[in-house]
Amino acid sequence: MKEIVTYRYKANDGTMFDDDSECLRYELEQTIKNAGGMVIKNAYGETFDLIDDGVDDALNNAAYVTLKTDDDVEAYNSLCEHYGYQKIMEPGNWYYDNDEDKWMKFDDLVDKVNEMAAFFYQTLISFRMRP
């Protein structure tokens, strides 16, 4: 008599599956559902649907990420760890700086732009005051 071996796959919440891909899809859906404040956009500002577009494609082409809560950060980093992408350490609005090859906080960019604008404004005033 031939023994038949079957495998069961258990999701983190205890839900059982016969197929590993179904289990992974379920885990992905649960991760996304629990991260209601996670938004991933490409360089054109188009929002990715992680289920329909695929997580790997979304993470690979992400240019802007918004994470509103610590739970969003945890969910995002869980996806990054699974797919091998760079993590983000805290909630906020982030953009990927290709020159630095890392995620940068959008607030830091705003501060830099404001500093540069102030410098150019002061320079413009000094040129106007010359005789």
N, CA, C and O atoms as CSV, one atom per row, in Angstrom:
chain,resi,resn,atom,element,x,y,z
A,1,MET,N,N,0.842,-1.169,0.000
A,1,MET,CA,C,0.000,0.000,0.000
A,1,MET,C,C,0.891,1.237,0.000
A,1,MET,O,O,1.905,1.294,0.696
A,2,LYS,N,N,0.494,2.218,-0.789
A,2,LYS,CA,C,1.265,3.439,-0.946
A,2,LYS,C,C,0.738,4.494,0.031
A,2,LYS,O,O,-0.465,4.743,0.116
A,3,GLU,N,N,1.671,5.104,0.761
A,3,GLU,CA,C,1.284,6.133,1.721
A,3,GLU,C,C,1.173,7.478,1.003
A,3,GLU,O,O,2.060,7.849,0.234
A,4,ILE,N,N,0.100,8.197,1.249
A,4,ILE,CA,C,-0.111,9.510,0.655
A,4,ILE,C,C,0.224,10.567,1.707
A,4,ILE,O,O,-0.322,10.573,2.810
A,5,VAL,N,N,1.135,11.457,1.330
A,5,VAL,CA,C,1.554,12.511,2.232
A,5,VAL,C,C,0.917,13.822,1.768
A,5,VAL,O,O,1.036,14.203,0.604
A,6,THR,N,N,0.254,14.492,2.678
A,6,THR,CA,C,-0.318,15.800,2.361
A,6,THR,C,C,0.280,16.824,3.314
A,6,THR,O,O,0.617,16.524,4.459
A,7,TYR,N,N,0.397,18.022,2.810
A,7,TYR,CA,C,0.942,19.102,3.616
A,7,TYR,C,C,-0.151,20.107,3.906
A,7,TYR,O,O,-0.999,20.390,3.059
A,8,ARG,N,N,-0.122,20.636,5.102
A,8,ARG,CA,C,-1.039,21.700,5.482
A,8,ARG,C,C,-0.176,22.903,5.840
A,8,ARG,O,O,0.868,22.776,6.479
A,9,TYR,N,N,-0.636,24.066,5.412
A,9,TYR,CA,C,0.088,25.301,5.660
A,9,TYR,C,C,-0.723,26.160,6.616
A,9,TYR,O,O,-1.919,26.381,6.424
A,10,LYS,N,N,-0.048,26.632,7.641
A,10,LYS,CA,C,-0.726,27.381,8.697
A,10,LYS,C,C,-0.312,28.846,8.644
A,10,LYS,O,O,0.872,29.171,8.719
A,11,ALA,N,N,-1.299,29.723,8.514
A,11,ALA,CA,C,-1.047,31.166,8.528
A,11,ALA,C,C,-0.774,31.609,9.962
A,11,ALA,O,O,-1.019,30.868,10.913
A,12,ASN,N,N,-0.270,32.808,10.097
A,12,ASN,CA,C,0.062,33.335,11.426
A,12,ASN,C,C,-1.132,33.358,12.375
A,12,ASN,O,O,-0.962,33.215,13.586
A,13,ASP,N,N,-2.343,33.536,11.833
A,13,ASP,CA,C,-3.526,33.584,12.696
A,13,ASP,C,C,-4.144,32.206,12.933
A,13,ASP,O,O,-5.196,32.095,13.561
A,14,GLY,N,N,-3.494,31.164,12.433
A,14,GLY,CA,C,-3.967,29.802,12.655
A,14,GLY,C,C,-4.798,29.226,11.530
A,14,GLY,O,O,-5.112,28.036,11.561
A,15,THR,N,N,-5.165,30.013,10.544
A,15,THR,CA,C,-5.941,29.529,9.405
A,15,THR,C,C,-5.101,28.523,8.621
A,15,THR,O,O,-3.924,28.760,8.347
A,16,MET,N,N,-5.722,27.395,8.264
A,16,MET,CA,C,-5.005,26.318,7.590
A,16,MET,C,C,-5.315,26.313,6.090
A,16,MET,O,O,-6.426,26.634,5.669
A,17,PHE,N,N,-4.303,25.941,5.296
A,17,PHE,CA,C,-4.425,25.880,3.842
A,17,PHE,C,C,-3.765,24.619,3.331
A,17,PHE,O,O,-2.820,24.108,3.932
A,18,ASP,N,N,-4.280,24.115,2.196
A,18,ASP,CA,C,-3.682,22.950,1.539
A,18,ASP,C,C,-2.593,23.361,0.563
A,18,ASP,O,O,-1.736,22.554,0.204
A,19,ASP,N,N,-2.626,24.608,0.137
A,19,ASP,CA,C,-1.702,25.098,-0.879
A,19,ASP,C,C,-0.857,26.229,-0.303
A,19,ASP,O,O,-1.391,27.141,0.329
A,20,ASP,N,N,0.454,26.177,-0.515
A,20,ASP,CA,C,1.332,27.198,0.059
A,20,ASP,C,C,1.104,28.574,-0.553
A,20,ASP,O,O,1.224,29.582,0.144
A,21,SER,N,N,0.775,28.637,-1.848
A,21,SER,CA,C,0.546,29.937,-2.477
A,21,SER,C,C,-0.735,30.590,-1.951
A,21,SER,O,O,-0.799,31.811,-1.811
A,22,GLU,N,N,-1.754,29.776,-1.660
A,22,GLU,CA,C,-2.974,30.313,-1.053
A,22,GLU,C,C,-2.689,30.863,0.332
A,22,GLU,O,O,-3.229,31.900,0.717
A,23,CYS,N,N,-1.850,30.177,1.073
A,23,CYS,CA,C,-1.480,30.617,2.408
A,23,CYS,C,C,-0.712,31.943,2.345
A,23,CYS,O,O,-0.981,32.854,3.128
A,24,LEU,N,N,0.240,32.049,1.417
A,24,LEU,CA,C,1.010,33.282,1.271
A,24,LEU,C,C,0.125,34.441,0.833
A,24,LEU,O,O,0.288,35.561,1.317
A,25,ARG,N,N,-0.812,34.185,-0.078
A,25,ARG,CA,C,-1.735,35.236,-0.520
A,25,ARG,C,C,-2.609,35.702,0.645
A,25,ARG,O,O,-2.843,36.899,0.813
A,26,TYR,N,N,-3.082,34.761,1.438
A,26,TYR,CA,C,-3.900,35.100,2.608
A,26,TYR,C,C,-3.099,35.959,3.590
A,26,TYR,O,O,-3.596,36.966,4.095
A,27,GLU,N,N,-1.867,35.555,3.852
A,27,GLU,CA,C,-1.000,36.330,4.760
A,27,GLU,C,C,-0.786,37.745,4.220
A,27,GLU,O,O,-0.812,38.714,4.979
A,28,LEU,N,N,-0.575,37.857,2.921
A,28,LEU,CA,C,-0.396,39.161,2.288
A,28,LEU,C,C,-1.650,40.012,2.468
A,28,LEU,O,O,-1.567,41.182,2.841
A,29,GLU,N,N,-2.804,39.419,2.203
A,29,GLU,CA,C,-4.061,40.160,2.362
A,29,GLU,C,C,-4.251,40.623,3.804
A,29,GLU,O,O,-4.704,41.743,4.039
A,30,GLN,N,N,-3.910,39.775,4.765
A,30,GLN,CA,C,-4.048,40.151,6.175
A,30,GLN,C,C,-3.074,41.270,6.545
A,30,GLN,O,O,-3.426,42.189,7.285
A,31,THR,N,N,-1.863,41.187,6.032
A,31,THR,CA,C,-0.860,42.222,6.299
A,31,THR,C,C,-1.324,43.560,5.757
A,31,THR,O,O,-1.218,44.580,6.437
A,32,ILE,N,N,-1.835,43.559,4.542
A,32,ILE,CA,C,-2.297,44.793,3.907
A,32,ILE,C,C,-3.525,45.341,4.620
A,32,ILE,O,O,-3.635,46.548,4.839
A,33,LYS,N,N,-4.446,44.456,4.983
A,33,LYS,CA,C,-5.668,44.880,5.668
A,33,LYS,C,C,-5.340,45.536,7.013
A,33,LYS,O,O,-5.989,46.502,7.413
A,34,ASN,N,N,-4.347,45.013,7.695
A,34,ASN,CA,C,-3.966,45.551,9.007
A,34,ASN,C,C,-3.161,46.836,8.891
A,34,ASN,O,O,-2.944,47.520,9.891
A,35,ALA,N,N,-2.718,47.171,7.695
A,35,ALA,CA,C,-1.916,48.384,7.473
A,35,ALA,C,C,-2.742,49.378,6.664
A,35,ALA,O,O,-2.405,49.693,5.522
A,36,GLY,N,N,-3.809,49.863,7.255
A,36,GLY,CA,C,-4.719,50.755,6.555
A,36,GLY,C,C,-4.114,52.082,6.156
A,36,GLY,O,O,-4.646,52.758,5.276
A,37,GLY,N,N,-3.005,52.478,6.787
A,37,GLY,CA,C,-2.385,53.754,6.472
A,37,GLY,C,C,-1.129,53.622,5.637
A,37,GLY,O,O,-0.306,54.537,5.607
A,38,MET,N,N,-0.969,52.491,4.956
A,38,MET,CA,C,0.208,52.280,4.118
A,38,MET,C,C,-0.160,52.565,2.667
A,38,MET,O,O,-1.069,51.948,2.110
A,39,VAL,N,N,0.562,53.511,2.064
A,39,VAL,CA,C,0.335,53.858,0.658
A,39,VAL,C,C,1.682,53.815,-0.050
A,39,VAL,O,O,2.647,54.431,0.403
A,40,ILE,N,N,1.744,53.093,-1.152
A,40,ILE,CA,C,2.969,52.986,-1.946
A,40,ILE,C,C,2.672,53.524,-3.334
A,40,ILE,O,O,1.722,53.091,-3.988
A,41,LYS,N,N,3.496,54.479,-3.786
A,41,LYS,CA,C,3.297,55.092,-5.103
A,41,LYS,C,C,4.559,54.981,-5.940
A,41,LYS,O,O,5.669,54.904,-5.414
A,42,ASN,N,N,4.369,54.975,-7.251
A,42,ASN,CA,C,5.514,54.961,-8.161
A,42,ASN,C,C,5.978,56.395,-8.428
A,42,ASN,O,O,5.451,57.334,-7.832
A,43,ALA,N,N,6.945,56.567,-9.304
A,43,ALA,CA,C,7.516,57.887,-9.588
A,43,ALA,C,C,6.511,58.831,-10.243
A,43,ALA,O,O,6.713,60.046,-10.230
A,44,TYR,N,N,5.451,58.304,-10.806
A,44,TYR,CA,C,4.422,59.127,-11.443
A,44,TYR,C,C,3.283,59.472,-10.487
A,44,TYR,O,O,2.319,60.133,-10.873
A,45,GLY,N,N,3.397,59.025,-9.247
A,45,GLY,CA,C,2.373,59.306,-8.251
A,45,GLY,C,C,1.199,58.353,-8.289
A,45,GLY,O,O,0.184,58.600,-7.638
A,46,GLU,N,N,1.317,57.268,-9.038
A,46,GLU,CA,C,0.245,56.278,-9.122
A,46,GLU,C,C,0.358,55.301,-7.953
A,46,GLU,O,O,1.430,54.767,-7.672
A,47,THR,N,N,-0.752,55.085,-7.289
A,47,THR,CA,C,-0.785,54.203,-6.120
A,47,THR,C,C,-0.848,52.748,-6.552
A,47,THR,O,O,-1.619,52.382,-7.439
A,48,PHE,N,N,-0.033,51.929,-5.916
A,48,PHE,CA,C,-0.045,50.490,-6.180
A,48,PHE,C,C,-1.144,49.813,-5.378
A,48,PHE,O,O,-1.370,50.155,-4.217
A,49,ASP,N,N,-1.826,48.855,-5.991
A,49,ASP,CA,C,-2.710,47.940,-5.296
A,49,ASP,C,C,-1.872,46.685,-5.079
A,49,ASP,O,O,-1.593,45.948,-6.025
A,50,LEU,N,N,-1.478,46.447,-3.851
A,50,LEU,CA,C,-0.511,45.386,-3.582
A,50,LEU,C,C,-1.021,44.000,-3.982
A,50,LEU,O,O,-0.229,43.143,-4.373
A,51,ILE,N,N,-2.306,43.777,-3.889
A,51,ILE,CA,C,-2.847,42.468,-4.277
A,51,ILE,C,C,-2.849,42.328,-5.795
A,51,ILE,O,O,-2.345,41.343,-6.334
A,52,ASP,N,N,-3.418,43.321,-6.485
A,52,ASP,CA,C,-3.548,43.234,-7.946
A,52,ASP,C,C,-2.222,43.443,-8.670
A,52,ASP,O,O,-1.920,42.731,-9.628
A,53,ASP,N,N,-1.432,44.414,-8.221
A,53,ASP,CA,C,-0.164,44.732,-8.894
A,53,ASP,C,C,0.967,43.803,-8.471
A,53,ASP,O,O,1.942,43.626,-9.202
A,54,GLY,N,N,0.833,43.219,-7.300
A,54,GLY,CA,C,1.875,42.348,-6.773
A,54,GLY,C,C,2.832,43.117,-5.873
A,54,GLY,O,O,3.270,44.216,-6.210
A,55,VAL,N,N,3.145,42.539,-4.748
A,55,VAL,CA,C,3.993,43.205,-3.758
A,55,VAL,C,C,5.393,43.416,-4.304
A,55,VAL,O,O,5.959,44.498,-4.146
A,56,ASP,N,N,5.956,42.409,-4.938
A,56,ASP,CA,C,7.320,42.529,-5.443
A,56,ASP,C,C,7.428,43.676,-6.437
A,56,ASP,O,O,8.377,44.458,-6.378
A,57,ASP,N,N,6.469,43.785,-7.348
A,57,ASP,CA,C,6.464,44.867,-8.337
A,57,ASP,C,C,6.306,46.218,-7.644
A,57,ASP,O,O,7.000,47.177,-7.983
A,58,ALA,N,N,5.395,46.293,-6.675
A,58,ALA,CA,C,5.165,47.554,-5.959
A,58,ALA,C,C,6.410,47.990,-5.196
A,58,ALA,O,O,6.802,49.155,-5.271
A,59,LEU,N,N,7.032,47.079,-4.467
A,59,LEU,CA,C,8.229,47.434,-3.689
A,59,LEU,C,C,9.398,47.777,-4.597
A,59,LEU,O,O,10.187,48.669,-4.283
A,60,ASN,N,N,9.517,47.083,-5.710
A,60,ASN,CA,C,10.610,47.334,-6.641
A,60,ASN,C,C,10.486,48.703,-7.312
A,60,ASN,O,O,11.495,49.341,-7.612
A,61,ASN,N,N,9.249,49.155,-7.547
A,61,ASN,CA,C,9.011,50.416,-8.248
A,61,ASN,C,C,8.545,51.544,-7.333
A,61,ASN,O,O,8.128,52.600,-7.810
A,62,ALA,N,N,8.614,51.328,-6.035
A,62,ALA,CA,C,8.154,52.341,-5.085
A,62,ALA,C,C,9.073,53.561,-5.127
A,62,ALA,O,O,10.296,53.439,-5.069
A,63,ALA,N,N,8.462,54.726,-5.226
A,63,ALA,CA,C,9.208,55.986,-5.178
A,63,ALA,C,C,8.785,56.809,-3.973
A,63,ALA,O,O,9.571,57.592,-3.438
A,64,TYR,N,N,7.525,56.627,-3.543
A,64,TYR,CA,C,6.979,57.346,-2.399
A,64,TYR,C,C,6.207,56.363,-1.520
A,64,TYR,O,O,5.441,55.543,-2.023
A,65,VAL,N,N,6.410,56.448,-0.226
A,65,VAL,CA,C,5.703,55.579,0.704
A,65,VAL,C,C,5.196,56.420,1.868
A,65,VAL,O,O,5.925,57.234,2.435
A,66,THR,N,N,3.935,56.205,2.208
A,66,THR,CA,C,3.358,56.836,3.389
A,66,THR,C,C,2.998,55.739,4.369
A,66,THR,O,O,2.287,54.791,4.033
A,67,LEU,N,N,3.500,55.880,5.585
A,67,LEU,CA,C,3.192,54.951,6.670
A,67,LEU,C,C,2.683,55.791,7.839
A,67,LEU,O,O,3.435,56.578,8.415
A,68,LYS,N,N,1.408,55.623,8.189
A,68,LYS,CA,C,0.800,56.495,9.191
A,68,LYS,C,C,1.035,56.048,10.627
A,68,LYS,O,O,1.100,56.883,11.529
A,69,THR,N,N,1.163,54.751,10.852
A,69,THR,CA,C,1.280,54.241,12.219
A,69,THR,C,C,2.450,53.267,12.341
A,69,THR,O,O,3.042,52.853,11.344
A,70,ASP,N,N,2.764,52.916,13.570
A,70,ASP,CA,C,3.794,51.902,13.811
A,70,ASP,C,C,3.375,50.551,13.229
A,70,ASP,O,O,4.219,49.781,12.772
A,71,ASP,N,N,2.069,50.265,13.245
A,71,ASP,CA,C,1.576,49.015,12.641
A,71,ASP,C,C,1.814,49.006,11.137
A,71,ASP,O,O,2.132,47.966,10.562
A,72,ASP,N,N,1.659,50.168,10.499
A,72,ASP,CA,C,1.946,50.276,9.067
A,72,ASP,C,C,3.423,50.006,8.799
A,72,ASP,O,O,3.774,49.305,7.849
A,73,VAL,N,N,4.281,50.567,9.644
A,73,VAL,CA,C,5.731,50.362,9.510
A,73,VAL,C,C,6.054,48.879,9.659
A,73,VAL,O,O,6.835,48.325,8.885
A,74,GLU,N,N,5.453,48.247,10.648
A,74,GLU,CA,C,5.699,46.825,10.881
A,74,GLU,C,C,5.243,45.984,9.680
A,74,GLU,O,O,5.944,45.066,9.254
A,75,ALA,N,N,4.065,46.308,9.144
A,75,ALA,CA,C,3.552,45.574,7.981
A,75,ALA,C,C,4.443,45.797,6.763
A,75,ALA,O,O,4.788,44.847,6.061
A,76,TYR,N,N,4.812,47.049,6.512
A,76,TYR,CA,C,5.669,47.372,5.365
A,76,TYR,C,C,7.009,46.632,5.486
A,76,TYR,O,O,7.479,46.026,4.523
A,77,ASN,N,N,7.605,46.687,6.658
A,77,ASN,CA,C,8.902,46.045,6.860
A,77,ASN,C,C,8.817,44.526,6.777
A,77,ASN,O,O,9.773,43.865,6.370
A,78,SER,N,N,7.681,43.983,7.161
A,78,SER,CA,C,7.474,42.543,7.016
A,78,SER,C,C,7.487,42.155,5.541
A,78,SER,O,O,8.084,41.149,5.160
A,79,LEU,N,N,6.825,42.962,4.716
A,79,LEU,CA,C,6.838,42.713,3.271
A,79,LEU,C,C,8.245,42.884,2.711
A,79,LEU,O,O,8.700,42.076,1.902
A,80,CYS,N,N,8.932,43.940,3.146
A,80,CYS,CA,C,10.301,44.191,2.671
A,80,CYS,C,C,11.238,43.056,3.046
A,80,CYS,O,O,12.083,42.646,2.251
A,81,GLU,N,N,11.083,42.558,4.251
A,81,GLU,CA,C,11.942,41.457,4.697
A,81,GLU,C,C,11.696,40.210,3.857
A,81,GLU,O,O,12.636,39.516,3.469
A,82,HIS,N,N,10.426,39.932,3.581
A,82,HIS,CA,C,10.086,38.739,2.805
A,82,HIS,C,C,10.587,38.841,1.365
A,82,HIS,O,O,11.062,37.854,0.803
A,83,TYR,N,N,10.481,40.039,0.763
A,83,TYR,CA,C,10.848,40.212,-0.642
A,83,TYR,C,C,12.255,40.768,-0.847
A,83,TYR,O,O,12.717,40.864,-1.984
A,84,GLY,N,N,12.942,41.135,0.237
A,84,GLY,CA,C,14.330,41.573,0.125
A,84,GLY,C,C,14.525,43.031,-0.248
A,84,GLY,O,O,15.446,43.358,-0.997
A,85,TYR,N,N,13.675,43.913,0.261
A,85,TYR,CA,C,13.799,45.341,-0.031
A,85,TYR,C,C,14.154,46.118,1.236
A,85,TYR,O,O,14.024,45.619,2.353
A,86,GLN,N,N,14.599,47.336,1.029
A,86,GLN,CA,C,15.038,48.200,2.120
A,86,GLN,C,C,13.868,48.632,2.999
A,86,GLN,O,O,12.812,49.025,2.502
A,87,LYS,N,N,14.073,48.553,4.305
A,87,LYS,CA,C,13.019,48.874,5.266
A,87,LYS,C,C,12.984,50.369,5.579
A,87,LYS,O,O,13.918,51.116,5.289
A,88,ILE,N,N,11.869,50.768,6.182
A,88,ILE,CA,C,11.667,52.130,6.683
A,88,ILE,C,C,11.453,52.013,8.181
A,88,ILE,O,O,10.715,51.137,8.632
A,89,MET,N,N,12.089,52.883,8.961
A,89,MET,CA,C,12.119,52.692,10.403
A,89,MET,C,C,11.041,53.401,11.215
A,89,MET,O,O,10.870,53.083,12.392
A,90,GLU,N,N,10.307,54.352,10.633
A,90,GLU,CA,C,9.304,55.062,11.430
A,90,GLU,C,C,8.190,55.586,10.539
A,90,GLU,O,O,8.368,55.719,9.329
A,91,PRO,N,N,7.031,55.886,11.139
A,91,PRO,CA,C,5.927,56.437,10.354
A,91,PRO,C,C,6.307,57.770,9.713
A,91,PRO,O,O,7.171,58.493,10.210
A,92,GLY,N,N,5.648,58.076,8.611
A,92,GLY,CA,C,5.890,59.346,7.928
A,92,GLY,C,C,5.738,59.204,6.433
A,92,GLY,O,O,5.342,58.158,5.919
A,93,ASN,N,N,6.065,60.288,5.746
A,93,ASN,CA,C,6.065,60.312,4.283
A,93,ASN,C,C,7.506,60.181,3.823
A,93,ASN,O,O,8.376,60.931,4.265
A,94,TRP,N,N,7.758,59.234,2.941
A,94,TRP,CA,C,9.109,58.907,2.517
A,94,TRP,C,C,9.220,58.954,0.998
A,94,TRP,O,O,8.253,58.693,0.282
A,95,TYR,N,N,10.410,59.291,0.522
A,95,TYR,CA,C,10.703,59.206,-0.911
A,95,TYR,C,C,12.040,58.483,-1.055
A,95,TYR,O,O,12.903,58.552,-0.180
A,96,TYR,N,N,12.186,57.788,-2.182
A,96,TYR,CA,C,13.429,57.052,-2.400
A,96,TYR,C,C,14.411,57.951,-3.134
A,96,TYR,O,O,14.143,58.406,-4.245
A,97,ASP,N,N,15.554,58.201,-2.500
A,97,ASP,CA,C,16.607,59.025,-3.086
A,97,ASP,C,C,17.566,58.094,-3.817
A,97,ASP,O,O,18.353,57.381,-3.194
A,98,ASN,N,N,17.490,58.109,-5.137
A,98,ASN,CA,C,18.332,57.215,-5.939
A,98,ASN,C,C,19.814,57.543,-5.810
A,98,ASN,O,O,20.652,56.645,-5.894
A,99,ASP,N,N,20.155,58.827,-5.605
A,99,ASP,CA,C,21.553,59.202,-5.447
A,99,ASP,C,C,22.136,58.631,-4.154
A,99,ASP,O,O,23.276,58.166,-4.128
A,100,GLU,N,N,21.349,58.673,-3.095
A,100,GLU,CA,C,21.791,58.147,-1.798
A,100,GLU,C,C,21.528,56.648,-1.668
A,100,GLU,O,O,22.092,55.981,-0.801
A,101,ASP,N,N,20.661,56.127,-2.545
A,101,ASP,CA,C,20.258,54.726,-2.528
A,101,ASP,C,C,19.633,54.340,-1.185
A,101,ASP,O,O,19.955,53.307,-0.599
A,102,LYS,N,N,18.718,55.218,-0.714
A,102,LYS,CA,C,18.017,54.915,0.537
A,102,LYS,C,C,16.752,55.750,0.643
A,102,LYS,O,O,16.570,56.732,-0.076
A,103,TRP,N,N,15.890,55.338,1.550
A,103,TRP,CA,C,14.663,56.079,1.828
A,103,TRP,C,C,14.991,57.312,2.643
A,103,TRP,O,O,15.765,57.257,3.599
A,104,MET,N,N,14.394,58.422,2.254
A,104,MET,CA,C,14.596,59.694,2.952
A,104,MET,C,C,13.228,60.212,3.380
A,104,MET,O,O,12.238,60.049,2.668
A,105,LYS,N,N,13.189,60.827,4.533
A,105,LYS,CA,C,11.935,61.388,5.024
A,105,LYS,C,C,11.597,62.653,4.235
A,105,LYS,O,O,12.451,63.518,4.045
A,106,PHE,N,N,10.366,62.754,3.783
A,106,PHE,CA,C,9.935,63.875,2.967
A,106,PHE,C,C,10.092,65.194,3.716
A,106,PHE,O,O,10.415,66.216,3.110
A,107,ASP,N,N,9.865,65.180,5.031
A,107,ASP,CA,C,10.028,66.398,5.840
A,107,ASP,C,C,11.448,66.935,5.748
A,107,ASP,O,O,11.655,68.149,5.746
A,108,ASP,N,N,12.434,66.034,5.671
A,108,ASP,CA,C,13.833,66.468,5.535
A,108,ASP,C,C,14.051,67.173,4.201
A,108,ASP,O,O,14.806,68.142,4.127
A,109,LEU,N,N,13.398,66.694,3.157
A,109,LEU,CA,C,13.502,67.327,1.845
A,109,LEU,C,C,12.878,68.721,1.882
A,109,LEU,O,O,13.426,69.665,1.312
A,110,VAL,N,N,11.754,68.847,2.540
A,110,VAL,CA,C,11.092,70.146,2.655
A,110,VAL,C,C,12.009,71.126,3.386
A,110,VAL,O,O,12.127,72.284,2.984
A,111,ASP,N,N,12.657,70.666,4.456
A,111,ASP,CA,C,13.590,71.528,5.196
A,111,ASP,C,C,14.744,71.977,4.295
A,111,ASP,O,O,15.140,73.142,4.330
A,112,LYS,N,N,15.285,71.058,3.488
A,112,LYS,CA,C,16.382,71.403,2.583
A,112,LYS,C,C,15.936,72.432,1.547
A,112,LYS,O,O,16.664,73.382,1.258
A,113,VAL,N,N,14.753,72.244,0.995
A,113,VAL,CA,C,14.232,73.183,-0.001
A,113,VAL,C,C,14.036,74.555,0.638
A,113,VAL,O,O,14.370,75.571,0.028
A,114,ASN,N,N,13.504,74.597,1.844
A,114,ASN,CA,C,13.314,75.872,2.536
A,114,ASN,C,C,14.648,76.564,2.811
A,114,ASN,O,O,14.755,77.781,2.665
A,115,GLU,N,N,15.663,75.798,3.206
A,115,GLU,CA,C,16.995,76.372,3.430
A,115,GLU,C,C,17.563,76.946,2.130
A,115,GLU,O,O,18.121,78.043,2.124
A,116,MET,N,N,17.421,76.210,1.041
A,116,MET,CA,C,17.930,76.684,-0.244
A,116,MET,C,C,17.170,77.931,-0.703
A,116,MET,O,O,17.771,78.865,-1.234
A,117,ALA,N,N,15.862,77.945,-0.499
A,117,ALA,CA,C,15.063,79.102,-0.890
A,117,ALA,C,C,15.491,80.336,-0.094
A,117,ALA,O,O,15.594,81.430,-0.650
A,118,ALA,N,N,15.739,80.161,1.205
A,118,ALA,CA,C,16.183,81.283,2.044
A,118,ALA,C,C,17.541,81.794,1.570
A,118,ALA,O,O,17.767,83.003,1.519
A,119,PHE,N,N,18.439,80.883,1.227
A,119,PHE,CA,C,19.759,81.272,0.741
A,119,PHE,C,C,19.636,82.070,-0.557
A,119,PHE,O,O,20.258,83.123,-0.699
A,120,PHE,N,N,18.835,81.575,-1.504
A,120,PHE,CA,C,18.675,82.274,-2.779
A,120,PHE,C,C,17.975,83.615,-2.599
A,120,PHE,O,O,18.290,84.578,-3.297
A,121,TYR,N,N,17.050,83.681,-1.690
A,121,TYR,CA,C,16.357,84.937,-1.403
A,121,TYR,C,C,17.346,85.968,-0.857
A,121,TYR,O,O,17.346,87.121,-1.289
A,122,GLN,N,N,18.187,85.551,0.094
A,122,GLN,CA,C,19.197,86.452,0.665
A,122,GLN,C,C,20.186,86.892,-0.408
A,122,GLN,O,O,20.588,88.054,-0.441
A,123,THR,N,N,20.576,85.984,-1.274
A,123,THR,CA,C,21.504,86.312,-2.361
A,123,THR,C,C,20.867,87.316,-3.312
A,123,THR,O,O,21.523,88.267,-3.737
A,124,LEU,N,N,19.617,87.118,-3.646
A,124,LEU,CA,C,18.897,88.035,-4.524
A,124,LEU,C,C,18.818,89.436,-3.909
A,124,LEU,O,O,19.029,90.434,-4.597
A,125,ILE,N,N,18.517,89.501,-2.629
A,125,ILE,CA,C,18.434,90.797,-1.938
A,125,ILE,C,C,19.794,91.492,-1.942
A,125,ILE,O,O,19.875,92.700,-2.165
A,126,SER,N,N,20.848,90.740,-1.700
A,126,SER,CA,C,22.180,91.360,-1.662
A,126,SER,C,C,22.573,91.903,-3.039
A,126,SER,O,O,23.247,92.930,-3.117
A,127,PHE,N,N,22.169,91.239,-4.125
A,127,PHE,CA,C,22.453,91.750,-5.467
A,127,PHE,C,C,21.643,93.008,-5.771
A,127,PHE,O,O,22.137,93.913,-6.444
A,128,ARG,N,N,20.450,93.073,-5.299
A,128,ARG,CA,C,19.594,94.244,-5.526
A,128,ARG,C,C,20.087,95.468,-4.758
A,128,ARG,O,O,19.868,96.601,-5.188
A,129,MET,N,N,20.743,95.249,-3.638
A,129,MET,CA,C,21.187,96.362,-2.807
A,129,MET,C,C,22.503,96.968,-3.308
A,129,MET,O,O,22.906,98.040,-2.858
A,130,ARG,N,N,23.158,96.290,-4.222
A,130,ARG,CA,C,24.414,96.811,-4.756
A,130,ARG,C,C,24.131,98.038,-5.640
A,130,ARG,O,O,23.123,98.078,-6.346
A,131,PRO,N,N,25.034,99.047,-5.596
A,131,PRO,CA,C,24.834,100.253,-6.423
A,131,PRO,C,C,24.991,99.991,-7.900
A,131,PRO,O,O,24.851,100.909,-8.708
